[in-house]
Each structure stands twice: as structure tokens, then as C-alpha cells.
């Protein structure tokens, strides 16, 4: 397993929607392993393929407490098929939006369909942290960063800060 580079805002690639993953082969399995190494080292609890420069509809996540009973989960071509209720994702962050956290409104309960690492169909209901993580990562697959869900004022403040940092380099 090798660690991959995580793309960060304002990289335009992050705003592109991903393409469906057609074949689950050895290359895909290696990418999943590399993404897992990257996510755990970051450290994060979710990572979408687009964040490491691969434009396929694949995400991984592990919401287990750090270094305790790790349970890597893989979703290929995931789709949210139902969502209901509202929950506030407090202090949400993102590996592609470094040094910024914000409260984001998310659906409280969702149902997701997709495929697992072996290509088997999955349908799962999620609530709480799992629902938040899945919505966040599926947003990535659709070319949306979590900062698109916050007020335009907060979003503009973050964008100005990033521009200023990039000019200073």
C-alpha cells in the first residue's frame, strides 16, 4: 500500500463529477488499498476517489474510533435513494478543504445503494455520523465540496484566505 496525494481546494478536478466504475479488477483493489492507507494516515474517516485524482465513483470510510477495531468499508457507484429529516453536522471538516470546519445541514436518515469491494449489490440505511459521512463523500463523487453547503459569506471568507495563502507561496 502506498500513500496518495490528496487534492485540495481550489483544485478544479474536485468540482468534476465522477464516472461510474465499470470493472472491479486488480487495479481497483490496489487503489482501494492505497486510498485506505492515505485516509488512515491523514487521518480521516472517509475518502472519495476524486480526492486522490481518480475520476471514478468509489468511496471508502471507517467511522470506528481511531486505531480501534478498524472496519474499512467500500462503496462503488453509490447513490442516495432516500433521505429524510434534518441533522446538523457540527464542525464538519474535509481532507480536501484543510484548516476549515463548519456546521452543515444534512439529512438525518438516508438509504444508499451501490456495490461492495467485490461487486456485490448493497442497500443500506444510515443515520447519525454514518449518514453524514456518506452524504459528504457522495457529494465529492458529484463534484461538490462541503463548503458549498455553508453560507456564502463563510464560503467567501475561506476562499479569500486560500487565495491569500497561495499568493504568499
GROMACS elastic network, one bead per residue, 0.5 to 0.9 nm:
[ bonds ]
;  ai    aj funct       b0    kb
    1    30     6  0.74040   500
    1    31     6  0.86782   500
    1    33     6  0.58271   500
    1    35     6  0.85299   500
    1    36     6  0.83972   500
    1    37     6  0.64233   500
    1    38     6  0.89612   500
    2    33     6  0.79767   500
    2    34     6  0.51346   500
    2    35     6  0.82508   500
    2    37     6  0.65835   500
    2    38     6  0.75359   500
    3    34     6  0.57879   500
    3    35     6  0.71683   500
    3    36     6  0.84459   500
    3    37     6  0.57139   500
    3    39     6  0.85542   500
    3    41     6  0.80108   500
    4    34     6  0.65911   500
    4    35     6  0.68112   500
    4    37     6  0.81160   500
    4    38     6  0.57629   500
    4    52     6  0.63157   500
    4    53     6  0.89647   500
    5    38     6  0.78204   500
    5    51     6  0.83857   500
    5    52     6  0.58622   500
    5    53     6  0.81289   500
    6    38     6  0.80828   500
    6    50     6  0.89987   500
    6    51     6  0.55546   500
    6    53     6  0.76363   500
    6    95     6  0.72143   500
    6    96     6  0.65927   500
    7    10     6  0.86966   500
    7    11     6  0.65886   500
    7    13     6  0.82243   500
    7    14     6  0.73848   500
    7    50     6  0.82088   500
    7    51     6  0.53057   500
    7    52     6  0.58748   500
    7    53     6  0.68284   500
    7    95     6  0.83285   500
    7    96     6  0.58176   500
    7    97     6  0.89448   500
    8    11     6  0.58462   500
    8    14     6  0.77663   500
    8    51     6  0.76319   500
    8    95     6  0.73595   500
    8    97     6  0.58343   500
    8    98     6  0.72682   500
    9    12     6  0.76236   500
    9    14     6  0.74082   500
    9    96     6  0.59403   500
    9    97     6  0.56889   500
    9    98     6  0.81216   500
    9   145     6  0.86780   500
    9   159     6  0.86806   500
    9   162     6  0.81080   500
   10    13     6  0.87106   500
   10    14     6  0.79748   500
   10    96     6  0.89294   500
   10    97     6  0.86061   500
   10   159     6  0.81990   500
   10   162     6  0.79528   500
   10   163     6  0.86871   500
   11    14     6  0.59849   500
   11    15     6  0.79353   500
   12    15     6  0.55424   500
   12    16     6  0.72553   500
   13    16     6  0.54505   500
   13    17     6  0.87465   500
   13    50     6  0.75255   500
   13    51     6  0.84634   500
   13    53     6  0.73993   500
   13    55     6  0.84878   500
   13   143     6  0.82011   500
   14    17     6  0.80325   500
   14    50     6  0.63034   500
   14    51     6  0.65396   500
   14    53     6  0.82013   500
   14    96     6  0.84071   500
   14   140     6  0.71579   500
   14   141     6  0.86566   500
   14   143     6  0.57932   500
   14   144     6  0.74842   500
   14   145     6  0.76190   500
   15   140     6  0.78133   500
   15   141     6  0.89066   500
   15   142     6  0.77335   500
   15   144     6  0.58786   500
   15   145     6  0.74327   500
   16    50     6  0.82425   500
   16    55     6  0.79625   500
   16   140     6  0.86356   500
   16   141     6  0.80173   500
   16   142     6  0.69943   500
   16   144     6  0.80761   500
   17    50     6  0.83966   500
   17    55     6  0.74936   500
   17    56     6  0.86912   500
   17    57     6  0.85404   500
   17   140     6  0.77220   500
   17   141     6  0.56674   500
   17   144     6  0.81004   500
   18    21     6  0.88676   500
   18    49     6  0.85411   500
   18    50     6  0.69351   500
   18    54     6  0.82355   500
   18    57     6  0.53301   500
   18    58     6  0.85927   500
   18   140     6  0.84396   500
   18   141     6  0.53053   500
   18   142     6  0.63185   500
   18   143     6  0.72585   500
   19    22     6  0.88937   500
   19    55     6  0.60771   500
   19    57     6  0.56851   500
   19    77     6  0.85104   500
   19   141     6  0.84222   500
   20    55     6  0.87209   500
   20    56     6  0.58228   500
   20    57     6  0.51330   500
   20    58     6  0.82506   500
   20    76     6  0.81488   500
   20    77     6  0.57632   500
   21    24     6  0.74123   500
   21    56     6  0.55485   500
   21    57     6  0.57598   500
   21    58     6  0.72855   500
   21    76     6  0.69422   500
   21    77     6  0.64466   500
   23    28     6  0.80640   500
   23   119     6  0.86981   500
   24    27     6  0.77972   500
   24    28     6  0.56809   500
   24    29     6  0.72710   500
   24   117     6  0.76734   500
   24   118     6  0.71714   500
   24   119     6  0.68399   500
   25    28     6  0.53232   500
   25    29     6  0.64053   500
   25    30     6  0.87880   500
   26    30     6  0.61375   500
   26    31     6  0.85506   500
   27    30     6  0.51348   500
   27    31     6  0.61794   500
   27    32     6  0.86880   500
   28    32     6  0.61844   500
   28    33     6  0.86713   500
   28   117     6  0.88175   500
   29    32     6  0.50973   500
   29    33     6  0.63327   500
   29    34     6  0.86969   500
   29   117     6  0.75968   500
   30    33     6  0.50772   500
   30    34     6  0.61226   500
   30    35     6  0.84838   500
   31    34     6  0.50258   500
   31    35     6  0.59365   500
   31    36     6  0.84491   500
   31    49     6  0.84310   500
   32    35     6  0.50686   500
   32    36     6  0.61163   500
   32    37     6  0.87150   500
   32    49     6  0.86090   500
   32    58     6  0.85717   500
   32    59     6  0.84225   500
   32    60     6  0.75321   500
   32    74     6  0.78397   500
   32   117     6  0.83850   500
   33    36     6  0.50763   500
   33    37     6  0.63413   500
   33    38     6  0.86630   500
   34    37     6  0.51429   500
   34    38     6  0.61845   500
   34    39     6  0.86223   500
   35    39     6  0.60186   500
   35    40     6  0.85408   500
   35    47     6  0.71826   500
   35    48     6  0.83473   500
   35    49     6  0.75415   500
   35    52     6  0.76691   500
   35    59     6  0.88031   500
   35    60     6  0.76067   500
   36    39     6  0.50976   500
   36    40     6  0.60578   500
   36    41     6  0.84300   500
   36    46     6  0.89715   500
   36    47     6  0.81288   500
   36    60     6  0.72116   500
   36    61     6  0.82811   500
   36    72     6  0.75017   500
   37    40     6  0.53812   500
   37    41     6  0.61018   500
   37    42     6  0.85569   500
   38    41     6  0.52783   500
   38    42     6  0.60419   500
   38    43     6  0.78535   500
   38    44     6  0.85682   500
   38    47     6  0.85873   500
   38    52     6  0.89634   500
   39    42     6  0.52392   500
   39    43     6  0.56404   500
   39    44     6  0.51276   500
   39    45     6  0.68313   500
   39    46     6  0.67539   500
   39    47     6  0.62741   500
   39    60     6  0.85401   500
   39    61     6  0.83088   500
   39    95     6  0.87469   500
   40    44     6  0.59606   500
   40    45     6  0.75156   500
   40    62     6  0.88702   500
   40    66     6  0.84459   500
   40    67     6  0.88619   500
   41    44     6  0.75889   500
   42    95     6  0.75651   500
   43    66     6  0.85925   500
   43    95     6  0.84723   500
   44    47     6  0.74287   500
   44    61     6  0.83922   500
   44    62     6  0.83892   500
   44    63     6  0.89729   500
   44    94     6  0.81114   500
   44    95     6  0.70602   500
   45    60     6  0.83397   500
   45    61     6  0.53927   500
   45    62     6  0.51601   500
   45    63     6  0.55398   500
   45    64     6  0.81926   500
   45    66     6  0.88351   500
   45   133     6  0.76463   500
   46    59     6  0.73241   500
   46    60     6  0.56416   500
   46    62     6  0.64172   500
   46    63     6  0.79023   500
   46    94     6  0.88205   500
   46    95     6  0.88647   500
   46   133     6  0.65684   500
   46   134     6  0.80925   500
   46   136     6  0.84378   500
   46   137     6  0.66931   500
   47    50     6  0.84992   500
   47    51     6  0.68590   500
   47    52     6  0.84007   500
   47    58     6  0.88272   500
   47    59     6  0.57268   500
   47    60     6  0.54354   500
   47    61     6  0.63683   500
   47    95     6  0.80562   500
   47   137     6  0.64941   500
   47   140     6  0.87456   500
   48    51     6  0.55265   500
   48    52     6  0.74687   500
   48    54     6  0.87497   500
   48    56     6  0.87970   500
   48    57     6  0.78142   500
   48    58     6  0.60549   500
   48    60     6  0.64195   500
   48    61     6  0.86878   500
   48   137     6  0.57098   500
   48   138     6  0.76643   500
   48   140     6  0.63609   500
   48   141     6  0.66303   500
   49    52     6  0.55096   500
   49    53     6  0.66391   500
   49    54     6  0.51600   500
   49    55     6  0.65012   500
   49    56     6  0.62260   500
   49    57     6  0.69047   500
   49    58     6  0.55559   500
   49    59     6  0.59183   500
   49    60     6  0.82935   500
   49   140     6  0.85611   500
   49   141     6  0.77014   500
   50    53     6  0.50215   500
   50    55     6  0.50695   500
   50    56     6  0.67877   500
   50    57     6  0.79176   500
   50    58     6  0.82301   500
   50    59     6  0.87548   500
   50   140     6  0.69202   500
   50   141     6  0.65731   500
   50   143     6  0.83306   500
   51    54     6  0.72652   500
   51    55     6  0.86957   500
   51    95     6  0.82889   500
   51    96     6  0.67372   500
   51   140     6  0.76229   500
   51   141     6  0.89392   500
   52    55     6  0.87571   500
   54    57     6  0.87722   500
   55    58     6  0.86916   500
   55   141     6  0.81393   500
   56    76     6  0.86636   500
   56    77     6  0.82102   500
   56   141     6  0.77739   500
   57    75     6  0.84233   500
   57    76     6  0.59615   500
   57    78     6  0.72199   500
   57   138     6  0.85160   500
   57   141     6  0.58516   500
   57   142     6  0.86597   500
   58    74     6  0.74043   500
   58    75     6  0.58215   500
   58    77     6  0.59763   500
   58    78     6  0.74635   500
   58   138     6  0.87786   500
   58   141     6  0.75370   500
   59    73     6  0.84235   500
   59    74     6  0.59407   500
   59    75     6  0.53739   500
   59    76     6  0.65432   500
   59    77     6  0.84372   500
   59    78     6  0.82200   500
   59   134     6  0.87221   500
   59   137     6  0.66331   500
   59   138     6  0.76644   500
   59   141     6  0.80563   500
   60    72     6  0.69016   500
   60    73     6  0.55278   500
   60    75     6  0.62640   500
   60    76     6  0.87408   500
   60   137     6  0.83177   500
   61    71     6  0.83505   500
   61    72     6  0.59573   500
   61    73     6  0.53161   500
   61    74     6  0.66888   500
   61    75     6  0.85213   500
   61   130     6  0.89489   500
   61   133     6  0.76471   500
   61   134     6  0.81217   500
   61   137     6  0.86184   500
   62    65     6  0.84628   500
   62    70     6  0.68454   500
   62    71     6  0.56933   500
   62    73     6  0.60929   500
   62   130     6  0.89776   500
   63    66     6  0.82373   500
   63    70     6  0.82855   500
   63    71     6  0.78193   500
   63    72     6  0.84848   500
   63   129     6  0.76788   500
   63   130     6  0.70445   500
   63   133     6  0.82975   500
   64    67     6  0.79824   500
   64    68     6  0.66291   500
   64    69     6  0.66157   500
   64    70     6  0.58938   500
   64    71     6  0.66336   500
   64    72     6  0.88028   500
   65    68     6  0.55197   500
   65    69     6  0.75822   500
   65    70     6  0.76437   500
   66    69     6  0.82259   500
   66    70     6  0.74231   500
   67    70     6  0.61837   500
   68    71     6  0.88878   500
   73   116     6  0.79408   500
   73   117     6  0.82451   500
   74   115     6  0.80234   500
   74   116     6  0.56305   500
   74   117     6  0.57099   500
   75    78     6  0.59275   500
   75   113     6  0.86221   500
   75   114     6  0.60738   500
   75   115     6  0.56412   500
   75   116     6  0.52643   500
   75   117     6  0.69407   500
   75   122     6  0.82856   500
   76   114     6  0.56302   500
   76   116     6  0.60900   500
   76   117     6  0.71380   500
   76   119     6  0.77338   500
   77   113     6  0.81150   500
   77   114     6  0.52683   500
   77   115     6  0.65938   500
   77   141     6  0.88831   500
   78   112     6  0.64495   500
   78   113     6  0.55009   500
   78   115     6  0.70678   500
   78   122     6  0.89243   500
   78   138     6  0.70725   500
   78   141     6  0.88462   500
   79   111     6  0.84323   500
   79   112     6  0.54904   500
   79   113     6  0.53550   500
   79   114     6  0.63146   500
   79   138     6  0.74638   500
   80    83     6  0.72407   500
   80   110     6  0.67105   500
   80   111     6  0.57891   500
   80   113     6  0.65220   500
   80   114     6  0.89347   500
   80   134     6  0.87518   500
   80   135     6  0.79336   500
   80   138     6  0.80738   500
   81   110     6  0.74508   500
   81   111     6  0.55997   500
   81   112     6  0.57137   500
   81   113     6  0.68412   500
   82   109     6  0.80818   500
   82   110     6  0.54139   500
   82   111     6  0.51083   500
   82   112     6  0.73470   500
   83   107     6  0.58513   500
   83   108     6  0.74114   500
   83   109     6  0.55792   500
   83   111     6  0.65173   500
   84   107     6  0.55895   500
   84   108     6  0.61264   500
   84   109     6  0.53709   500
   84   110     6  0.65133   500
   85   106     6  0.83438   500
   85   107     6  0.53692   500
   85   109     6  0.63374   500
   85   110     6  0.89128   500
   86   105     6  0.67016   500
   86   106     6  0.57645   500
   86   109     6  0.79213   500
   87   104     6  0.84339   500
   87   105     6  0.58632   500
   87   106     6  0.53604   500
   87   107     6  0.58250   500
   87   109     6  0.86648   500
   87   128     6  0.78770   500
   87   132     6  0.85788   500
   88   103     6  0.65144   500
   88   104     6  0.57809   500
   88   106     6  0.61487   500
   88   107     6  0.84505   500
   88   108     6  0.82892   500
   89    92     6  0.59327   500
   89   102     6  0.82830   500
   89   103     6  0.55182   500
   89   104     6  0.50450   500
   89   105     6  0.59779   500
   89   106     6  0.65285   500
   89   128     6  0.88176   500
   89   129     6  0.81364   500
   89   132     6  0.67626   500
   90   101     6  0.85519   500
   90   102     6  0.67371   500
   90   104     6  0.66082   500
   90   105     6  0.85666   500
   91   100     6  0.88644   500
   91   101     6  0.51363   500
   91   103     6  0.50588   500
   91   104     6  0.78317   500
   92   100     6  0.85013   500
   92   101     6  0.52576   500
   92   102     6  0.53121   500
   92   103     6  0.58911   500
   92   104     6  0.67630   500
   92   146     6  0.81688   500
   93    96     6  0.87639   500
   93    97     6  0.71642   500
   93    98     6  0.77349   500
   93    99     6  0.81271   500
   93   100     6  0.63370   500
   93   102     6  0.68367   500
   93   103     6  0.89407   500
   93   146     6  0.79521   500
   94    97     6  0.51033   500
   94    98     6  0.65079   500
   94    99     6  0.86205   500
   94   100     6  0.77810   500
   94   101     6  0.77018   500
   94   136     6  0.86677   500
   94   145     6  0.84093   500
   94   146     6  0.75477   500
   95    98     6  0.57664   500
   95    99     6  0.88083   500
   96   145     6  0.82491   500
   97   100     6  0.63130   500
   97   101     6  0.84489   500
   97   145     6  0.80709   500
   97   146     6  0.84497   500
   97   147     6  0.81712   500
   98   101     6  0.84141   500
  100   158     6  0.75577   500
  101   147     6  0.89118   500
  102   146     6  0.87508   500
  102   147     6  0.79676   500
  102   150     6  0.73748   500
  102   154     6  0.86561   500
  103   149     6  0.89989   500
  103   150     6  0.74064   500
  104   146     6  0.75919   500
  104   147     6  0.84585   500
  104   149     6  0.62371   500
  104   150     6  0.62341   500
  105   108     6  0.89829   500
  105   149     6  0.74406   500
  105   150     6  0.83394   500
  106   109     6  0.88812   500
  106   131     6  0.82145   500
  106   132     6  0.64817   500
  106   135     6  0.74868   500
  106   136     6  0.88292   500
  107   110     6  0.67441   500
  107   127     6  0.84362   500
  107   131     6  0.74223   500
  107   132     6  0.75915   500
  107   135     6  0.81473   500
  108   126     6  0.83441   500
  108   127     6  0.57032   500
  108   128     6  0.63131   500
  108   131     6  0.67438   500
  108   132     6  0.77775   500
  109   125     6  0.72234   500
  109   126     6  0.57416   500
  109   128     6  0.73510   500
  109   131     6  0.62906   500
  109   132     6  0.89393   500
  110   124     6  0.82849   500
  110   125     6  0.57765   500
  110   126     6  0.53590   500
  110   127     6  0.65646   500
  110   131     6  0.61853   500
  110   134     6  0.88193   500
  110   135     6  0.84567   500
  111   123     6  0.69890   500
  111   124     6  0.55406   500
  111   126     6  0.62103   500
  111   127     6  0.89565   500
  111   131     6  0.85851   500
  112   122     6  0.78868   500
  112   123     6  0.56608   500
  112   124     6  0.53623   500
  112   125     6  0.64704   500
  112   126     6  0.77802   500
  112   134     6  0.83457   500
  113   121     6  0.74097   500
  113   122     6  0.55279   500
  113   124     6  0.65449   500
  114   119     6  0.87193   500
  114   120     6  0.83612   500
  114   121     6  0.58483   500
  114   122     6  0.52567   500
  114   123     6  0.66500   500
  114   124     6  0.88802   500
  115   118     6  0.75948   500
  115   119     6  0.51134   500
  115   120     6  0.51857   500
  115   122     6  0.51814   500
  115   123     6  0.83195   500
  116   119     6  0.51641   500
  116   120     6  0.53776   500
  116   121     6  0.65254   500
  116   122     6  0.64784   500
  117   120     6  0.74384   500
  119   122     6  0.89180   500
  125   131     6  0.82379   500
  126   129     6  0.83743   500
  126   130     6  0.57865   500
  126   132     6  0.86363   500
  126   134     6  0.82979   500
  127   130     6  0.58144   500
  127   132     6  0.75662   500
  128   131     6  0.54100   500
  128   132     6  0.64357   500
  128   133     6  0.88638   500
  129   132     6  0.50481   500
  129   133     6  0.61403   500
  129   134     6  0.85817   500
  130   133     6  0.51708   500
  130   134     6  0.61227   500
  130   135     6  0.85646   500
  131   134     6  0.52452   500
  131   135     6  0.61363   500
  131   136     6  0.85499   500
  132   135     6  0.52463   500
  132   136     6  0.60975   500
  132   137     6  0.86589   500
  133   136     6  0.50803   500
  133   137     6  0.61320   500
  133   138     6  0.84715   500
  134   137     6  0.52285   500
  134   138     6  0.59246   500
  134   139     6  0.83441   500
  135   138     6  0.51706   500
  135   139     6  0.59859   500
  135   140     6  0.87227   500
  136   139     6  0.51579   500
  136   140     6  0.66339   500
  136   144     6  0.86481   500
  136   145     6  0.78623   500
  136   146     6  0.66555   500
  137   140     6  0.50557   500
  137   141     6  0.65987   500
  137   142     6  0.88714   500
  137   145     6  0.89878   500
  138   142     6  0.64022   500
  138   143     6  0.87708   500
  138   144     6  0.85485   500
  139   142     6  0.50284   500
  139   143     6  0.63134   500
  139   145     6  0.65814   500
  139   146     6  0.75364   500
  140   144     6  0.51299   500
  140   145     6  0.59960   500
  140   146     6  0.82526   500
  141   144     6  0.74288   500
  142   145     6  0.89553   500
  144   147     6  0.82536   500
  144   148     6  0.67095   500
  144   149     6  0.88334   500
  145   148     6  0.57201   500
  145   149     6  0.78595   500
  146   149     6  0.55139   500
  146   150     6  0.73761   500
  147   150     6  0.53822   500
  147   151     6  0.82130   500
  147   152     6  0.87821   500
  147   154     6  0.83264   500
  147   155     6  0.59684   500
  147   158     6  0.86880   500
  148   151     6  0.79216   500
  148   152     6  0.80105   500
  148   155     6  0.72395   500
  149   152     6  0.86963   500
  149   155     6  0.87981   500
  150   153     6  0.83016   500
  150   154     6  0.67176   500
  150   155     6  0.64752   500
  151   154     6  0.54306   500
  151   155     6  0.61981   500
  151   156     6  0.86152   500
  152   156     6  0.59317   500
  152   157     6  0.84775   500
  153   156     6  0.52064   500
  153   157     6  0.62215   500
  153   158     6  0.87512   500
  154   157     6  0.50797   500
  154   158     6  0.63188   500
  154   159     6  0.86874   500
  155   158     6  0.52272   500
  155   159     6  0.62194   500
  155   160     6  0.86812   500
  156   160     6  0.60624   500
  156   161     6  0.85171   500
  157   160     6  0.52307   500
  157   161     6  0.62512   500
  157   162     6  0.87750   500
  158   161     6  0.50855   500
  158   162     6  0.62779   500
  158   163     6  0.86802   500
  159   162     6  0.51554   500
  159   163     6  0.61933   500
  159   164     6  0.86153   500
  160   163     6  0.50810   500
  160   164     6  0.61418   500
  160   165     6  0.86059   500
  161   164     6  0.51309   500
  161   165     6  0.62144   500
  161   166     6  0.86809   500
  162   165     6  0.50151   500
  162   166     6  0.61224   500
  162   167     6  0.86057   500
  163   166     6  0.50973   500
  163   167     6  0.61975   500
  163   168     6  0.86817   500
  164   167     6  0.51643   500
  164   168     6  0.63399   500
  165   168     6  0.51392   500
  165   169     6  0.66683   500
  166   169     6  0.53624   500
